[in-house]
Amino acid sequence: MKPLIEVNHLVKTYKTYKRGAKAGQAFKSFFCREEVVIQAVDAISFTIEQGEICGMLGPNGAGKSTTIKMLCGALHPTSGHIRVLGFSPAQERRRYVSRIGAVFGQKSQLIWDIPPIDSFHMNQAIYGISPADFRMRLDELAELLDIAHVMEKPTRVLSLGERMKCEFVMAMLHRPQVLFLDEPTIGLDVIAKVKIREFVREMNRKHNMTCILTTHDLEDVEELAHRVIVINHGAKVFDDSLQRLKHFLGDKKRVSLTFADSVQGTGFENAHTRIIERPSDYQVTLEVDTARISISDFIEETTRKHRFSDISIKELPIQQVVMDLYKAGESKRGS
């Protein structure tokens, strides 16, 4: 059985022109411009099976959004091949778009001055959804996302979380087989994020919906993804299960501590702890390897030595994840 999504040696380059900062250089660029080629996506290949939720991670400018836009058919690849549901997205876009849905966290499908319900009816007409199917699907989606009370308010007065929930309704009314999500929880509060994650899980469970999710939020990936692809500088640097990614990282956490007294000159580095930064004499941020010491044991050990007034425990930033992946790759090549 063929994968639902096949991407082979996908490349996307952009041409731009260099313009100097000085007046003379800017004037010269009107007559003789220096061309610059930007490699946004560099020979990426992967496959995704039906019903899979795949998280695509990477720092800003890594090529995640460009890849998603090519998969949606919004951008033409410079070279390489894409097949989604048997379609070439850019070449068969008119037939293809009725099979997919997309939510872009920084680009709205809703019309600002009218209520979401009117935008929903517009999608009903665009996709030719029957009145009975439209009402059944809208009721199901509105209940899952808890938006019945906001659908008739003008979009401009809705909170960001309410708007994003309505964006999901716009994307799901025609029952797509594949859903592309580009930073869908960006800027949302914890409650809105939880609701959207629950919704994606339910759509995947109930309709066997396939999903590709690009995000900076590792919690999104932990809660949803079966598999993780990490991209940096347009290239794929990791493609495996979330469990393998966690194993590679050594289950590390970023712990920020604020102490009651100065800890200047105090050593915190040992077999399970590494200093990331010292913002002041009273603060330190550490990388704690929880495979070597549990967070509870680490806190107990720290409490015996110092009094602290605040503590924050977070996942490692995605930038650090990518750096660690690259370091591992470089050491393998060098050995």
C-alpha positions as CSV (number, residue, x, y, z in Angstrom):
1,M,0.0,0.0,0.0
2,K,1.4,3.4,-1.1
3,P,1.9,6.2,1.5
4,L,-0.7,8.9,1.5
5,I,2.0,11.6,1.2
6,E,5.2,11.1,-0.8
7,V,7.9,13.8,-1.0
8,N,11.1,13.1,-3.0
9,H,14.1,15.4,-3.2
10,L,11.9,18.5,-2.7
11,V,13.8,21.8,-3.5
12,K,12.6,25.4,-3.3
13,T,14.8,28.3,-4.1
14,Y,14.0,32.0,-4.2
15,K,15.8,34.8,-6.1
16,T,16.3,38.1,-4.5
17,Y,18.7,41.0,-5.0
18,K,21.3,42.5,-2.7
19,R,21.0,46.2,-2.1
20,G,23.6,48.1,-0.1
21,A,22.9,50.2,2.9
22,K,24.7,53.3,1.7
23,A,23.2,55.8,-0.7
24,G,25.8,55.1,-3.4
25,Q,25.2,51.4,-3.2
26,A,21.5,51.8,-3.3
27,F,21.8,54.1,-6.4
28,K,24.1,51.6,-8.1
29,S,21.5,48.8,-7.5
30,F,19.1,50.6,-9.8
31,F,21.4,49.8,-12.8
32,C,23.3,46.7,-11.7
33,R,21.7,44.4,-9.2
34,E,23.5,41.5,-7.6
35,E,21.4,38.4,-7.6
36,V,21.2,36.3,-4.5
37,V,19.7,32.7,-4.5
38,I,18.1,31.6,-1.2
39,Q,17.8,27.8,-0.7
40,A,14.5,27.7,1.4
41,V,14.1,23.9,1.1
42,D,17.1,21.6,0.3
43,A,16.3,18.1,-1.2
44,I,13.8,17.0,1.5
45,S,12.3,13.5,1.2
46,F,9.8,11.7,3.4
47,T,6.6,9.7,3.3
48,I,3.5,9.8,5.6
49,E,0.9,7.1,6.0
50,Q,-2.8,7.5,6.3
51,G,-4.0,8.5,9.8
52,E,-0.5,9.6,10.9
53,I,0.0,12.8,12.7
54,C,3.5,14.2,11.9
55,G,5.1,17.1,13.7
56,M,7.5,19.2,11.7
57,L,9.9,21.2,13.9
58,G,12.6,23.8,13.3
59,P,13.6,27.4,14.1
60,N,12.4,30.4,12.2
61,G,13.5,30.4,8.6
62,A,14.2,26.6,8.6
63,G,11.8,25.9,5.7
64,K,8.9,24.4,7.5
65,S,6.2,26.8,6.3
66,T,7.6,26.7,2.7
67,T,7.3,22.9,2.8
68,I,3.7,23.1,4.0
69,K,2.8,25.6,1.3
70,M,4.2,23.3,-1.4
71,L,2.3,20.4,0.1
72,C,-0.9,22.5,0.0
73,G,-0.2,23.5,-3.7
74,A,0.2,27.2,-2.9
75,L,3.8,27.2,-4.0
76,H,5.4,25.4,-7.0
77,P,8.6,23.4,-6.1
78,T,11.8,24.4,-7.9
79,S,12.5,20.7,-8.3
80,G,11.5,17.4,-6.8
81,H,8.2,15.6,-6.6
82,I,5.2,15.6,-4.3
83,R,2.2,13.2,-4.4
84,V,-0.6,13.7,-1.9
85,L,-3.7,11.5,-2.2
86,G,-2.4,10.6,-5.7
87,F,-2.4,14.3,-6.7
88,S,0.4,16.6,-7.7
89,P,-0.6,19.6,-5.5
90,A,0.6,22.5,-7.6
91,Q,-0.4,21.0,-10.9
92,E,-3.8,19.6,-10.0
93,R,-4.7,22.2,-7.4
94,R,-8.4,22.7,-8.5
95,R,-9.2,19.0,-7.8
96,Y,-6.8,18.6,-5.0
97,V,-7.9,21.4,-2.6
98,S,-11.3,19.8,-2.0
99,R,-9.5,16.9,-0.3
100,I,-7.4,18.9,2.1
101,G,-7.8,21.5,4.9
102,A,-5.3,24.0,6.1
103,V,-5.0,26.3,9.2
104,F,-2.2,28.9,9.2
105,G,-1.8,30.5,12.6
106,Q,-0.7,33.9,11.1
107,K,-3.1,34.0,8.1
108,S,-6.9,34.0,8.6
109,Q,-9.5,32.5,6.3
110,L,-12.3,34.3,8.2
111,I,-13.7,37.6,6.9
112,W,-13.0,40.3,9.5
113,D,-16.2,42.3,9.4
114,I,-18.8,39.5,9.3
115,P,-19.6,36.7,11.8
116,P,-17.9,33.4,11.4
117,I,-21.2,31.7,10.6
118,D,-21.4,33.7,7.4
119,S,-17.9,32.6,6.5
120,F,-18.9,29.0,7.2
121,H,-21.9,29.4,4.8
122,M,-19.4,30.7,2.2
123,N,-17.4,27.5,2.5
124,Q,-20.5,25.5,2.2
125,A,-21.2,27.1,-1.2
126,I,-17.5,26.8,-2.3
127,Y,-17.3,23.0,-1.5
128,G,-20.9,22.2,-2.5
129,I,-21.8,20.8,1.0
130,S,-25.5,19.8,1.2
131,P,-27.6,21.7,3.8
132,A,-28.1,18.5,5.9
133,D,-24.4,17.6,5.9
134,F,-23.5,21.2,6.6
135,R,-25.7,21.4,9.7
136,M,-24.6,18.0,11.0
137,R,-20.9,18.9,10.6
138,L,-21.2,22.4,11.9
139,D,-23.0,21.2,15.0
140,E,-20.4,18.5,15.6
141,L,-17.5,20.9,15.2
142,A,-19.1,23.7,17.2
143,E,-19.7,21.3,20.1
144,L,-16.1,19.9,20.0
145,L,-14.6,23.4,19.9
146,D,-17.2,25.1,22.2
147,I,-17.9,28.0,19.8
148,A,-21.7,28.0,19.5
149,H,-21.9,31.2,21.5
150,V,-19.4,33.2,19.3
151,M,-20.4,32.1,15.8
152,E,-22.8,35.1,15.3
153,K,-20.4,37.8,16.6
154,P,-18.3,39.8,14.2
155,T,-15.0,38.2,13.7
156,R,-13.1,41.3,14.7
157,V,-14.5,41.2,18.3
158,L,-13.4,37.6,18.9
159,S,-10.4,36.7,21.0
160,L,-7.4,35.0,19.3
161,G,-8.4,31.7,20.8
162,E,-12.0,32.0,19.6
163,R,-10.8,33.0,16.1
164,M,-8.5,30.0,15.9
165,K,-11.2,27.6,16.8
166,C,-13.4,29.1,14.0
167,E,-10.4,28.7,11.6
168,F,-10.5,25.0,12.4
169,V,-14.2,24.9,11.6
170,M,-13.5,26.6,8.2
171,A,-10.8,24.0,7.5
172,M,-12.9,21.0,8.5
173,L,-16.4,21.6,7.2
174,H,-15.8,19.7,3.9
175,R,-14.2,16.7,5.8
176,P,-10.7,16.8,4.4
177,Q,-8.6,13.7,4.3
178,V,-5.4,15.6,5.1
179,L,-5.1,18.6,7.4
180,F,-2.1,20.9,7.2
181,L,-1.4,23.0,10.4
182,D,1.2,25.8,10.4
183,E,1.7,27.2,13.9
184,P,-2.0,26.7,14.8
185,T,-1.5,27.5,18.5
186,I,0.9,30.5,18.2
187,G,0.0,33.2,20.7
188,L,-2.8,31.1,22.4
189,D,-3.4,30.7,26.1
190,V,-3.1,27.3,27.8
191,I,-6.9,26.6,27.7
192,A,-7.2,27.4,24.0
193,K,-4.2,25.2,23.2
194,V,-5.6,22.3,25.1
195,K,-9.0,22.6,23.3
196,I,-7.4,22.6,19.9
197,R,-5.2,19.7,20.7
198,E,-8.2,17.7,21.9
199,F,-10.0,18.6,18.7
200,V,-7.2,17.4,16.4
201,R,-6.9,14.1,18.3
202,E,-10.6,13.6,18.0
203,M,-10.7,14.3,14.3
204,N,-7.8,11.9,13.8
205,R,-9.4,9.2,15.9
206,K,-12.9,9.5,14.4
207,H,-12.2,10.2,10.8
208,N,-8.6,8.7,10.4
209,M,-7.5,12.1,9.3
210,T,-3.9,12.5,8.4
211,C,-2.2,15.7,9.8
212,I,1.1,17.5,9.3
213,L,1.8,20.0,12.0
214,T,4.5,22.7,12.0
215,T,5.2,24.3,15.3
216,H,7.8,25.8,17.7
217,D,5.8,24.3,20.6
218,L,7.2,21.0,21.7
219,E,4.1,20.4,23.8
220,D,2.0,20.4,20.6
221,V,4.2,17.7,19.3
222,E,4.2,15.7,22.5
223,E,0.4,15.8,22.8
224,L,-0.4,15.0,19.1
225,A,2.4,13.6,17.0
226,H,3.2,10.0,16.3
227,R,6.4,11.1,14.5
228,V,8.7,14.0,14.3
229,I,10.6,15.6,11.4
230,V,13.2,18.3,12.3
231,I,14.3,20.8,9.6
232,N,17.0,23.4,9.7
233,H,18.5,25.5,7.0
234,G,16.1,23.8,4.6
235,A,17.5,20.3,5.2
236,K,16.0,17.4,7.1
237,V,18.1,16.6,10.2
238,F,15.8,14.1,12.0
239,D,13.0,11.9,11.0
240,D,11.8,9.3,13.5
241,S,9.4,8.7,16.4
242,L,8.9,11.1,19.2
243,Q,10.3,8.5,21.6
244,R,13.5,8.3,19.6
245,L,13.8,12.1,19.7
246,K,13.3,12.1,23.5
247,H,15.9,9.3,23.8
248,F,18.4,11.4,21.7
249,L,17.8,14.4,23.9
250,G,18.3,12.4,27.1
251,D,15.0,13.6,28.6
252,K,16.5,17.0,29.4
253,K,14.6,19.9,31.0
254,R,15.4,23.6,31.2
255,V,15.1,24.7,34.9
256,S,15.2,28.4,35.8
257,L,15.8,29.2,39.5
258,T,15.6,32.5,41.4
259,F,17.3,32.3,44.8
260,A,16.7,34.2,48.0
261,D,20.4,34.9,48.4
262,S,23.3,35.5,46.0
263,V,24.7,32.4,44.4
264,Q,27.6,34.2,42.7
265,G,30.6,31.8,42.5
266,T,28.5,28.8,43.3
267,G,29.1,25.8,41.0
268,F,26.1,24.0,39.7
269,E,27.6,21.9,36.9
270,N,28.0,18.1,37.6
271,A,27.2,14.8,35.9
272,H,23.4,15.6,35.5
273,T,23.4,19.5,35.4
274,R,24.8,22.1,33.0
275,I,24.6,25.9,33.3
276,I,22.8,27.6,30.4
277,E,22.9,31.2,31.6
278,R,23.3,33.3,34.8
279,P,21.0,36.4,34.4
280,S,22.1,37.8,37.8
281,D,23.7,36.8,41.1
282,Y,20.4,35.5,42.2
283,Q,19.3,33.6,39.1
284,V,20.5,30.7,37.1
285,T,19.1,28.6,34.3
286,L,20.2,25.0,34.1
287,E,19.9,22.0,31.8
288,V,18.9,19.0,33.9
289,D,19.3,15.5,32.5
290,T,16.2,13.8,34.0
291,A,17.5,10.4,32.7
292,R,20.2,10.7,35.4
293,I,18.2,12.5,38.1
294,S,14.5,13.1,38.5
295,I,13.1,16.6,38.8
296,S,11.9,15.9,42.3
297,D,15.3,14.6,43.4
298,F,17.0,17.6,41.8
299,I,14.7,20.1,43.6
300,E,15.3,18.3,46.9
301,E,19.1,18.3,46.4
302,T,19.0,22.1,45.5
303,T,16.8,22.9,48.5
304,R,19.3,21.3,50.9
305,K,22.0,23.7,49.6
306,H,20.1,26.9,48.8
307,R,16.9,28.8,49.5
308,F,15.0,29.7,46.3
309,S,11.9,31.9,45.8
310,D,10.9,30.8,42.3
311,I,11.3,27.9,39.9
312,S,10.3,27.3,36.3
313,I,10.6,24.0,34.5
314,K,10.3,23.8,30.7
315,E,11.2,21.7,27.7
316,L,14.4,22.5,25.9
317,P,13.9,25.2,23.2
318,I,13.6,23.8,19.7
319,Q,16.7,25.8,18.7
320,Q,18.7,23.9,21.2
321,V,17.2,20.6,20.0
322,V,18.3,21.4,16.4
323,M,21.8,22.4,17.6
324,D,22.2,19.1,19.6
325,L,21.0,17.1,16.5
326,Y,23.6,18.9,14.3
327,K,26.4,18.3,16.9
328,A,25.6,14.6,17.0
329,G,25.7,14.5,13.2
330,E,29.0,16.3,13.0
331,S,30.6,14.0,15.6
332,K,29.4,11.0,13.7
333,R,30.9,12.3,10.4
334,G,34.2,13.2,12.2
335,S,34.7,9.8,13.8
